[in-house]
């Protein structure tokens, strides 16, 4: 083939060959670049179905664009022989690099991290390699690892098709890759990302010991060992292998995929942590040495900078060097010698669901919320709200962690994954400095599902410890006393929460009730039911008085079981505020919620509303600003602040905040707020336009009818009254009718409907003290008497 032209490639020399085919160096005559051409072996060209599978897989592999994956440039045929064109690499395959000697730990970790990152990128696109082995990892002259031959393994027959006499040299016997195959692959079962990670374990074993994990010569004996025997520990062959590396290797080589790493990303995190710890220990002990085979030039005479000197001394790559130097002098240090920056604010990004089942998203989301809630109890740490971080679920900005840190104004970010398998659950978390994208800490936690609440607290306590956040005795005690929970009850609770978030109140109520049947002492299930009744109260579904009574009863039951549930205190506060008009009790409960979780944006918003509605406008505005600090990327807190301004009669300020809310979230529904402010500014046309876009109900007809009345359009105002009277038969809309009559100047009719609203505790009655639409009635003694009967403070 040398000297011949194939398609637009002129073959220059043969580079090598094996069971899968022959590789040549060639010149791309169109683009004037050097490439590698790989022609498949004759035996593989005879199976047309196999070739079709190969072509499909190669096309998928060509979509991978990653610095540690050899790029597939072209797929073609020459005289019936299929070939692929790949980027030409200069260096040597990893098996040649090993060549009977273990690799230095630094080099081993560099290669392993790069291979893991390459696999993570491929797995994210649904591509499984199936043939990871030293010969398929190329180390360039720049010490960069490149994974080769994505997709080639799929054209090979499963082991179940082989005879007992099959040899490792038979191309259909997987061409020497059996020693790196996972048990499920040997059995001909379905493979997934974890199958590749088993092969990485074999790769690590060989780099660490210069021998395979299983060394049996005959195929059947080798297959039996992989299926049924545990490998000898790497340190038995090389005592210089770090214990943590040995743990990583053996975890990759677990027989059961559920016991291995669940993702390449998870594996990369552990490898990166080991690399950092190894480098830190060496520098701390003054034992920095260059890698084997690297010269140590005299730097000072040449004017080499401190950066280059350090790189030469410790053999760091650029990324590792930057990570070390950016820590600076005088920063706090954590155990192990790694300097830690000052961290006073943090965001927990949505945990990645590694189960492979999209139906399990609710479980990962629930775990994310629990970790945020637990961290939120730490008063010295500003923790971004769950709602703010959920915008990054499955969609990260181009600037990655740094941009997220800027958007949320935080010092650090926690990201990670959750894997639920049978009766076990594992969380992997890593702490990243937002400003530099520097990984500060990483750890995995695994527990029985019954201990899932303990697991959540454990992760929060570990993160708090890493950022040196001071825990009060109360917070420490709360995080330490998490009780076991029935796994089925916990799952039902998470499903109920997910259904409630999607406004399926009927389904969520069923889930919460089933959770209580499974575990009668599960406080959060009672809280869930209280939340359902909170959402139902005041509209068509349920009479307000009945809804508030149930909301209060279930919230109190939840708090009897666990007084540390800040959400339960908030729900109880709502029932006391809306249902009992117990202003003192409501404020007491919301303050307790803030004591338990000072980082609850929902609690700050509720407290802001209560203060404002009681006439303490400036205090309410200040509280709304605190909520905005915790949830800077949400429309809601801007809306709370805008509404606080509205109740305080600062209409231009209210409109400015509503505009900011739309900038953050263009789709936010703020029509009520805009309509309120426009109406009170006398901009009735603009106000009516906003109200008309609301769904039919008391808000649309009540406030819209008031705007029509004040604009002089009595006919439309009376039409709104008729529609509201129909709604009042369903126990809602009484207050809204009063608003329209107030706008028309018909005080007696307005008070008639206010009394009806008073008797049924109509939703919105708690706004009476500050609602500007009722200003025409304030001087009337009947209005002051109504405020007195509702227990409003003077």
C-alpha positions in Angstrom: 0.0 0.0 0.0 2.9 2.4 0.6 3.1 4.9 -2.2 -0.4 4.3 -3.4 -3.2 6.9 -3.3 -6.5 5.9 -1.7 -9.3 8.4 -2.3 -7.5 11.7 -1.6 -4.9 10.1 0.8 -1.4 9.3 -0.3 0.0 6.5 1.8 3.5 7.3 3.1 4.5 4.5 5.5 3.1 1.6 7.6 2.8 2.4 11.3 1.7 -0.9 12.7 -0.9 -3.7 12.6 -2.8 -6.1 14.7 -5.9 -8.2 14.9 -8.2 -5.3 14.1 -6.3 -4.2 11.0 -3.3 -2.2 9.7 -2.5 1.5 10.3 -0.6 3.7 7.8 0.6 7.2 7.8 -0.8 9.2 4.9 -1.0 12.7 3.5 -4.4 14.3 3.0 -3.9 15.8 -0.5 -6.9 18.0 -0.3 -6.0 19.7 3.0 -2.3 19.1 3.0 -2.1 17.5 6.4 -0.8 14.2 7.8 -3.4 11.6 8.9 -3.5 8.0 10.0 -5.5 5.5 7.9 -6.7 2.3 9.6 -7.8 -0.5 7.2 -9.9 -3.2 8.9 -8.6 -6.7 8.8 -9.8 -9.0 6.0 -11.7 -11.2 8.5 -13.8 -8.3 9.6 -14.6 -7.2 6.1 -16.6 -10.3 5.3 -19.4 -9.7 7.8 -21.6 -7.0 6.1 -23.9 -6.6 9.1 -20.8 -6.1 11.3 -19.6 -3.4 8.8 -22.9 -1.6 9.0 -22.7 -1.6 12.8 -19.1 -0.3 12.6 -20.1 2.5 10.2 -23.0 3.6 12.4 -20.7 3.5 15.5 -17.8 5.3 13.7 -20.2 8.1 12.6 -21.2 8.5 16.3 -17.5 8.5 17.3 -16.8 11.2 14.8 -19.1 13.5 16.7 -16.9 13.4 19.7 -14.7 16.5 20.0 -12.6 16.2 23.1 -8.8 16.9 23.6 -8.3 13.3 24.9 -10.1 11.5 22.1 -8.5 10.7 18.8 -10.6 12.5 16.2 -12.2 10.4 13.5 -11.9 12.5 10.3 -13.4 10.3 7.6 -14.9 6.9 6.8 -14.5 5.4 3.3 -13.8 2.2 1.3 -11.0 1.3 -1.1 -11.4 -1.8 -3.3 -14.1 -3.1 -0.9 -11.9 -2.6 2.2 -13.3 -0.1 4.7 -11.0 2.3 6.4 -11.1 5.3 8.7 -9.0 8.4 8.6 -7.9 9.7 12.0 -5.7 12.5 13.4 -2.1 11.4 13.3 -0.6 11.2 16.7 3.1 11.3 17.6 4.2 9.4 20.7 3.6 5.8 21.7 0.7 3.6 22.8 0.3 3.1 26.5 1.3 -0.5 26.4 4.7 0.5 24.9 5.0 3.2 27.5 4.5 0.6 30.3 6.9 -1.9 28.7 7.2 -4.1 31.8 7.7 -1.2 34.3 5.0 0.5 36.5 4.5 4.1 35.7 5.3 6.8 38.2 2.2 7.8 40.2 2.1 11.3 38.7 2.1 10.0 35.2 -0.4 7.2 36.0 -2.8 9.7 37.5 -2.5 12.1 34.6 -3.2 9.4 32.0 -6.1 8.0 34.1 -7.7 11.4 34.6 -7.5 12.2 30.9 -9.0 8.8 30.0 -11.8 9.3 32.5 -12.6 12.7 31.1 -12.6 11.4 27.6 -15.0 8.6 28.6 -17.2 11.1 30.4 -17.6 13.1 27.2 -18.4 10.0 25.2 -20.8 8.6 27.7 -22.6 11.9 27.8 -23.5 11.3 24.1 -24.5 7.7 24.7 -21.3 6.2 23.2 -19.7 3.3 25.1 -16.2 2.3 24.0 -16.3 -1.4 25.0 -12.6 -1.9 24.2 -10.5 0.2 26.7 -7.0 -1.3 27.0 -3.4 0.0 27.0 -3.1 -0.5 23.2 -6.1 1.8 22.7 -4.7 4.7 24.8 -2.0 6.7 23.0 0.4 9.0 24.9 1.6 11.9 22.7 5.0 13.5 22.9 3.3 16.3 24.9 2.2 13.8 27.6 -1.4 14.0 26.4 -3.5 10.8 26.6 -5.7 10.1 23.6 -8.3 7.3 23.5 -8.4 5.4 20.2 -10.9 3.2 18.4 -14.2 4.3 19.7 -16.9 1.9 18.4 -14.7 -0.8 16.9 -15.5 -3.3 19.6 -19.2 -3.3 18.6 -18.5 -5.2 15.4 -17.1 -8.2 17.3 -19.2 -11.2 18.3 -20.2 -11.7 22.0 -18.3 -14.3 24.0 -21.4 -16.5 24.1 -20.7 -17.1 20.4 -17.2 -18.4 21.0 -16.2 -22.1 21.4 -14.3 -23.2 24.4 -11.2 -23.5 22.2 -11.3 -19.8 21.2 -7.9 -18.1 21.6 -7.0 -14.6 22.3 -5.5 -14.2 18.8 -8.8 -15.0 17.2 -10.2 -11.6 16.0 -13.7 -12.7 16.9 -12.4 -13.5 20.4 -12.0 -9.7 21.0 -8.4 -9.6 20.0 -6.6 -9.7 23.3 -9.1 -7.5 25.1 -10.6 -10.2 27.3 -8.3 -9.4 30.2 -10.0 -5.9 30.4 -13.6 -7.0 29.9 -16.2 -6.7 32.6 -18.1 -9.8 33.8 -21.4 -8.6 32.2 -19.6 -8.1 28.8 -18.1 -11.6 29.0 -21.6 -13.0 29.7 -22.9 -11.3 26.6 -25.2 -9.0 28.6 -26.1 -5.4 27.9 -23.2 -3.0 28.6 -23.2 0.6 29.8 -20.8 3.3 31.0 -19.8 1.2 34.0 -18.5 -1.5 31.7 -15.9 0.9 30.4 -15.0 1.9 34.0 -14.2 -1.8 34.7 -11.8 -1.7 31.8 -10.3 1.5 33.2 -9.7 -0.5 36.4 -7.7 -3.0 34.4 -5.8 -0.1 32.8 -5.0 1.4 36.2 -3.9 -2.0 37.5 -1.5 -2.5 34.7 -0.1 1.0 34.9 0.5 0.6 38.6 2.0 -2.9 38.5 3.1 -3.6 34.9 0.9 -6.7 34.9 -2.7 -7.5 34.2 -5.2 -7.9 37.0 -5.9 -11.5 35.6 -3.0 -13.2 33.9 -4.5 -16.6 33.0 -3.2 -17.6 29.5 -6.2 -19.7 28.2 -9.4 -18.0 27.2 -11.8 -20.2 29.3 -9.5 -19.9 32.4 -9.2 -16.2 32.0 -13.0 -15.7 31.6 -13.6 -17.9 34.7 -11.2 -15.7 36.7 -12.8 -12.5 35.6 -16.3 -13.8 36.4 -15.6 -15.4 39.8 -12.2 -14.5 41.3 -11.1 -11.3 43.0 -7.8 -9.8 41.7 -4.7 -9.7 43.8 -4.3 -6.2 45.3 -2.0 -3.9 43.3 0.2 -3.2 46.4 1.1 -6.9 46.5 3.0 -6.4 43.3 4.1 -2.8 43.9 4.3 -1.6 47.5 4.7 2.0 46.3 1.1 2.1 45.1 -0.8 4.6 47.3 -3.6 3.0 49.4 -6.1 5.4 47.9 -5.1 4.4 44.4 -5.5 0.8 45.3 -9.0 1.5 46.6 -9.9 3.3 43.3 -8.6 0.4 41.2 -10.4 -2.3 43.2 -13.7 -0.3 43.1 -13.4 -0.1 39.3 -12.9 -3.9 39.2 -16.0 -4.8 41.2 -17.9 -7.7 39.7 -21.3 -6.1 40.2 -21.7 -2.8 38.2 -23.7 -1.3 41.0 -20.6 -1.5 43.3 -18.3 0.3 40.8 -18.1 4.0 40.1 -21.4 5.0 38.5 -19.9 7.5 36.1 -16.6 8.4 34.6 -17.0 11.9 36.1 -17.2 10.3 39.6 -14.1 8.3 38.9 -12.3 11.4 37.6 -13.2 13.3 40.8 -11.5 10.7 43.0 -8.4 10.6 40.7 -8.1 14.4 40.7 -8.4 14.5 44.5 -5.7 11.8 44.8 -3.5 13.8 42.4 -3.9 17.0 44.5 -3.2 15.2 47.8 -0.1 13.5 46.3 1.3 16.8 45.0 0.5 18.7 48.2 2.1 16.0 50.4 5.2 16.0 48.2 5.6 19.8 48.2 4.8 20.0 51.9 7.6 17.5 52.7 10.1 19.2 50.3 10.3 16.1 48.2 9.4 17.5 44.8 11.0 15.6 41.9 10.7 15.8 38.2 9.1 12.9 36.4 11.3 10.1 35.2 13.1 11.0 32.0 12.7 14.8 32.4 15.7 17.1 32.5 16.0 19.7 35.2 17.7 22.7 33.6 19.4 25.5 35.4 16.5 28.0 35.4 17.8 31.0 37.2 20.6 31.8 34.8 18.1 31.8 31.9 15.7 34.1 33.7 13.0 31.5 34.0 10.0 32.7 36.0 8.8 31.3 39.2 6.0 29.6 37.4 8.3 27.6 35.1 10.7 26.7 38.0 7.8 25.3 40.0 6.5 23.4 36.9 9.9 21.8 36.4 10.4 20.9 40.1 7.1 19.1 40.6 6.4 18.0 37.0 3.0 19.7 37.0 0.9 20.2 33.9 -0.4 23.7 33.3 -3.8 23.2 34.9 -2.3 21.7 38.0 0.3 24.5 38.2 -2.4 27.2 37.9 -4.5 25.4 40.6 -1.6 25.5 43.0 -0.4 29.0 42.4 -3.8 30.6 42.5 -4.2 29.7 46.2 -1.9 32.5 47.2 0.0 33.1 50.5 -1.8 33.6 53.8 -5.0 31.7 52.8 -6.5 29.3 55.2 -5.4 25.7 54.9 -7.4 22.5 55.3 -6.0 19.2 56.5 -3.6 17.8 53.8 -1.9 21.2 53.2 -4.2 22.6 50.5 -4.8 26.3 51.0 -8.5 27.2 51.2 -9.9 30.6 50.2 -12.3 32.5 52.4 -15.8 31.2 51.6 -18.8 33.0 53.0 -21.4 32.2 50.3 -22.2 29.0 48.4 -24.6 27.5 45.9 -25.5 23.9 45.6 -26.1 23.0 41.9 -28.7 20.4 41.0 -27.3 17.0 41.7 -26.9 14.8 38.6 -29.1 11.8 38.4 -26.9 8.8 37.5 -29.5 6.1 37.7 -30.0 6.2 33.9 -33.8 6.5 34.6 -35.3 9.9 33.9 -38.2 8.9 36.1 -35.7 9.1 39.0 -35.2 12.9 38.5 -37.5 13.7 41.4 -35.2 11.7 43.7 -32.1 13.7 42.7 -34.0 17.0 42.9 -35.2 16.0 46.4 -31.7 15.2 47.5 -30.5 18.6 46.1 -33.2 20.4 48.1 -32.3 18.5 51.3 -28.6 19.4 51.1 -29.5 23.1 50.4 -31.9 23.1 53.4 -29.4 21.6 55.7 -26.7 24.0 54.7 -29.1 26.9 54.9 -29.3 26.4 58.7 -25.8 27.8 59.0 -26.2 31.4 59.9 -22.6 32.4 59.0 -22.9 31.0 55.5 -25.1 32.6 52.7 -26.7 29.7 50.8 -28.4 30.4 47.5 -32.0 29.1 47.3 -33.1 25.9 45.6 -35.3 27.7 43.1 -32.4 29.9 42.1 -30.0 27.0 41.3 -32.6 24.8 39.6 -32.3 27.0 36.5 -28.9 25.3 36.0 -30.4 21.8 35.8 -29.2 20.4 32.5 -28.2 23.8 31.2 -25.0 25.5 32.3 -23.8 28.8 30.9 -20.9 28.9 28.5 -18.6 30.4 31.2 -19.3 27.3 33.4 -18.7 27.5 37.2 -17.1 31.0 36.9 -20.1 32.5 35.2 -22.5 30.8 37.7 -20.5 32.2 40.5 -20.8 35.7 39.0 -24.5 35.3 38.4 -25.2 34.1 41.9 -22.5 36.3 43.6 -21.1 33.3 45.5 -17.6 32.3 46.6 -18.0 28.6 46.0 -20.2 26.0 44.3 -21.1 22.5 45.3 -21.8 20.1 42.4 -22.1 16.4 42.3 -24.3 13.4 41.6 -26.7 11.0 43.2 -27.1 7.4 42.4 -29.9 5.2 43.8 -29.5 1.5 43.3 -31.7 -1.0 44.9 -31.7 -0.2 48.7 -28.5 1.9 48.5 -28.0 5.6 47.7 -24.7 7.3 47.0 -23.9 11.0 46.8 -20.7 12.3 45.3 -20.0 16.0 46.0 -17.2 18.4 45.1 -16.5 21.9 46.3 -15.3 24.3 43.6 -14.0 27.8 44.1 -16.2 29.9 41.8 -13.7 32.6 40.9 -11.0 30.2 39.7 -13.0 27.0 38.9 -10.5 25.3 41.3 -11.6 22.0 42.8 -11.1 22.3 46.6 -12.6 19.1 47.9 -14.4 16.0 46.7 -15.9 13.0 48.5 -18.5 10.2 48.0 -21.0 9.0 50.6 -23.0 5.9 50.5 -25.7 4.6 52.8 -28.7 2.4 53.1 -31.9 4.1 51.9 -33.2 4.0 55.5 -30.4 6.4 56.4 -31.0 8.8 53.6 -31.8 11.7 56.0 -28.5 11.0 57.8 -26.7 11.0 54.5 -28.1 14.4 53.5 -27.0 15.8 56.9 -23.6 14.2 56.6 -22.9 15.9 53.2 -24.0 19.3 54.6 -21.8 18.9 57.7 -18.8 17.9 55.5 -19.2 20.9 53.2 -19.6 23.2 56.3 -16.4 21.8 57.7 -14.5 22.3 54.5 -15.5 26.0 54.3 -14.8 26.5 58.0 -18.4 27.6 58.6 -19.2 27.9 62.3 -22.1 25.7 63.5 -24.1 26.7 66.5 -24.8 23.9 69.0 -28.4 23.9 67.9 -27.5 23.4 64.2 -24.9 20.8 65.1 -27.5 18.9 67.1 -30.2 19.1 64.4 -27.8 17.8 61.7 -26.6 15.0 63.9 -30.0 13.6 65.0 -31.5 12.7 61.6 -33.7 9.7 62.1 -34.0 6.6 59.9 -37.0 6.7 57.5 -38.8 4.0 55.7 -37.4 4.0 52.1 -40.8 3.6 50.6 -42.2 6.4 52.7 -39.3 8.7 51.6 -39.8 7.9 48.0 -43.6 8.5 48.2 -42.8 11.9 49.9 -40.5 12.9 47.0 -43.1 11.9 44.5 -45.6 13.9 46.3 -43.4 16.9 46.4 -42.7 16.6 42.7 -46.5 16.3 41.9 -47.2 19.4 44.1 -44.6 21.4 42.3 -46.3 20.5 39.0 -49.7 21.6 40.7 -51.2 18.1 40.6 -52.6 18.5 44.1 -54.8 15.4 44.0 -51.9 13.1 43.1 -49.6 14.8 45.6 -52.1 14.4 48.4 -52.4 10.6 47.6 -48.6 10.2 47.7 -48.2 12.0 51.1 -51.1 10.0 52.6 -49.4 6.8 51.5 -46.1 7.9 52.9 -47.8 8.4 56.4 -49.3 4.9 56.1 -45.8 3.5 55.6 -44.2 5.7 58.3 -46.6 7.4 60.7 -43.7 9.4 62.3 -42.4 10.9 59.0 -42.7 14.6 59.7 -42.2 15.8 56.1 -45.1 13.8 54.9 -47.4 15.7 57.2 -45.8 18.9 56.0 -46.6 17.9 52.5 -50.3 17.5 53.3 -50.3 20.9 54.9 -48.7 22.4 51.8 -51.5 20.8 49.7 -54.2 22.4 51.8 -52.4 25.7 51.6 -52.6 25.6 47.8 -56.2 24.6 47.9 -57.5 27.1 50.4 -59.3 30.2 49.3 -60.3 29.1 45.8 -62.9 26.9 44.3 -61.5 23.6 45.5 -62.1 24.1 49.3 -63.8 26.5 51.6 -61.1 28.8 53.1 -62.0 28.1 56.7 -61.8 24.4 56.2 -58.6 24.6 54.2 -56.8 26.8 56.8 -57.9 24.5 59.6 -56.4 21.4 57.8 -53.3 23.3 56.9 -52.8 24.3 60.5 -53.5 20.9 61.9 -51.0 19.0 59.6 -48.3 21.7 60.0 -48.6 21.4 63.8 -48.4 17.6 63.5 -45.2 17.9 61.4 -43.7 20.2 64.0 -44.6 17.9 66.9 -42.4 15.3 65.2 -39.7 17.7 64.0 -39.5 21.3 65.2 -36.5 22.0 62.9 -38.7 22.0 59.7 -38.5 25.6 58.7 -41.1 25.0 55.9 -43.6 23.7 58.5 -43.2 26.8 60.6 -43.9 28.9 57.4 -47.0 26.9 56.5 -48.3 27.2 60.1 -47.6 30.9 59.9 -49.7 31.1 56.7 -52.6 29.3 58.4 -52.5 31.6 61.4 -52.2 34.7 59.2 -54.8 33.9 56.6 -57.2 31.6 58.6 -57.1 32.9 62.2 -55.9 36.5 61.7 -53.4 35.7 64.4 -50.8 38.2 63.4 -48.6 37.8 66.5 -48.6 34.0 66.2 -47.8 34.2 62.4 -44.9 36.5 63.0 -43.6 34.2 65.8 -43.7 31.2 63.5 -42.0 32.9 60.6 -39.2 34.2 62.9 -38.8 30.6 64.1 -38.4 29.5 60.5 -35.7 32.1 60.0 -34.0 30.9 63.2 -33.9 27.4 61.8 -32.9 28.4 58.3 -31.7 31.9 58.0 -31.1 31.2 54.2 -34.7 30.5 53.4 -35.7 33.0 50.6 -39.3 31.9 51.1 -39.1 32.8 54.9 -37.7 36.2 54.1 -40.4 36.8 51.5 -43.1 35.7 54.0 -41.7 37.9 56.7 -41.5 40.9 54.3 -45.2 40.4 53.4 -46.3 40.1 57.0 -44.4 43.2 58.1 -45.7 45.2 55.2 -49.3 44.1 55.6 -49.2 45.1 59.3 -48.2 48.6 58.2 -44.4 48.3 58.9 -43.5 49.1 55.3 -39.8 50.0 55.6 -39.1 46.9 57.7 -40.9 44.8 55.1 -38.8 46.4 52.3 -35.6 45.7 54.1 -36.6 42.0 54.7 -37.4 41.6 51.0 -33.9 42.9 50.1 -32.5 40.1 52.3 -34.4 37.5 50.4 -33.1 39.0 47.1 -29.5 38.4 48.3 -30.3 34.7 48.7 -32.1 34.3 45.4 -30.5 36.9 43.0 -31.4 35.1 39.8 -35.1 34.7 40.5 -38.1 36.9 39.5 -39.9 36.1 42.8 -37.7 38.1 45.2 -37.9 41.1 42.9 -41.6 40.6 42.9 -41.7 40.5 46.7 -39.7 43.7 46.9 -41.9 45.3 44.2 -45.1 44.4 46.1 -43.6 45.7 49.4 -43.1 49.0 47.6 -46.7 48.8 46.3 -48.2 48.3 49.7 -46.0 51.2 50.9 -47.5 53.4 48.2 -44.2 53.7 46.3 -45.6 52.8 42.9 -42.7 53.9 40.7 -40.3 51.9 42.8 -42.7 48.9 42.5 -42.7 49.1 38.7 -38.9 49.3 38.7 -38.6 46.1 40.6 -41.2 44.3 38.4 -39.1 45.3 35.4 -36.0 43.9 37.0 -37.9 40.7 37.6 -38.7 40.4 33.9 -35.0 41.0 33.1 -34.1 38.0 35.2 -37.0 35.9 33.9 -38.7 37.3 30.8 -41.6 34.8 31.2 -42.5 35.7 34.8 -46.2 36.3 35.4 -46.2 39.8 37.0 -49.4 41.1 35.4 -51.1 41.6 38.8 -48.2 43.7 40.1 -48.0 45.8 37.0 -51.8 46.2 37.0 -51.9 47.3 40.6 -49.1 49.9 40.2 -50.5 51.3 36.9 -54.0 51.6 38.4 -52.8 53.5 41.5 -50.8 55.8 39.2 -54.0 56.6 37.3 -52.8 54.7 34.2 -56.1 52.8 33.9 -55.8 51.8 30.2 -52.4 50.1 31.0 -53.8 48.5 34.2 -56.8 47.0 32.5 -54.7 45.6 29.7 -52.6 43.7 32.3 -55.7 42.5 34.3 -57.5 41.2 31.1 -54.6 38.8 30.5 -55.2 37.1 33.8 -57.2 33.8 34.0 -60.8 34.2 35.0 -61.1 34.6 38.7 -61.3 37.1 41.6 -58.0 38.7 40.7 -59.0 39.4 37.1 -62.6 40.6 37.8 -62.0 42.2 41.1 -59.0 44.4 40.3 -60.0 44.8 36.7 -63.5 45.8 37.7 -62.0 48.3 40.2 -59.9 49.8 37.4 -62.9 50.0 35.1 -64.9 51.8 37.8 -62.2 54.3 38.5 -61.7 54.9 34.8 -65.4 55.8 34.6 -66.5 52.7 32.7 -69.4 51.7 35.0 -70.8 49.2 32.5 -67.7 47.0 32.4 -67.4 47.4 36.2 -70.9 46.0 36.7 -70.2 43.1 34.3 -67.2 42.2 36.5 -69.5 42.2 39.5 -71.9 39.8 37.9 -69.1 37.4 37.1 -67.8 37.7 40.7 -71.3 37.0 42.1 -71.3 33.7 40.2 -67.9 32.9 41.8 -69.1 33.9 45.3 -71.6 31.0 45.1 -68.4 28.8 45.2 -67.3 30.5 48.4 -64.8 32.9 46.7 -64.9 36.4 45.2 -66.7 38.2 48.1 -63.8 40.5 48.7 -63.3 41.1 45.0 -66.9 42.3 44.7 -66.2 44.8 47.5 -63.2 46.1 45.6 -65.4 46.9 42.5 -68.1 48.6 44.6 -65.4 50.7 46.4 -64.2 51.8 43.0 -67.7 52.8 42.0 -68.1 54.8 45.2 -71.0 52.6 46.5 -69.8 52.3 50.1 -72.8 50.5 51.5 -72.6 47.7 48.9 -68.9 47.5 49.4 -69.3 47.0 53.2 -72.0 44.4 52.6 -69.6 42.3 50.6 -66.8 42.9 53.0 -68.9 41.4 55.8 -69.5 38.4 53.6 -65.8 38.1 53.0 -65.2 38.4 56.8 -67.6 35.6 57.6 -66.0 33.1 55.2 -62.4 34.3 55.8 -62.1 35.1 52.1 -58.6 34.9 50.7 -57.1 38.4 50.6 -58.8 39.8 53.7 -55.4 40.0 55.4 -54.5 42.8 52.9 -57.2 45.2 54.3 -54.9 47.4 56.4 -52.7 48.5 53.5 -54.7 47.8 50.3 -55.0 51.2 48.4 -58.1 50.1 46.5 -60.0 50.3 49.8 -58.8 53.8 50.6 -62.2 55.3 49.9 -63.6 53.3 52.8 -60.9 53.9 55.5 -62.5 57.0 57.1 -65.7 55.1 57.7 -66.1 53.8 61.3 -67.3 50.5 59.8 -63.9 49.9 58.2 -62.1 50.6 61.5 -64.4 48.2 63.3 -63.7 45.6 60.7 -59.9 46.0 61.3 -60.5 45.7 65.0 -62.5 42.5 64.7 -59.7 41.1 62.5 -57.2 41.7 65.3 -55.1 44.2 63.3 -52.7 46.2 65.5 -53.5 49.9 65.5 
